[in-house]
Amino acid sequence: MPKKKLAYFTSKELTQTLKRTKVLTIIQTIIVLIMIVMAILLTGVKGISVFTFLPLFFIPMVVLGFIQIKSLKKEIQKRKIK
């Protein structure tokens, strides 16, 4: 399914998408932070392994979430939605 451009979203869809994206990004951030802590602990106990670098593969998802939040906020401000 192709993604719609933000210009084609209704005001209600924009606010709902912003709320959903914020929640999902916060959850992803918490999970990645837990993974980083676990990687540090496992590295200290067992040395370097695959789990040491695993959080690095999930960081771009969190960054993309924050970028999407920023673009949604910009579109909402452009339309002057509350």
Buried (B, 14 or more C-beta within 10 A) or exposed (E): EEEEEBEEBEEEEBBEBBEEBBEBBEEBBEBBEEBBEBBEEBBEEEEEEEBBEBBEEBBEBBEEBBEBBEEBEEBBEEEEEE
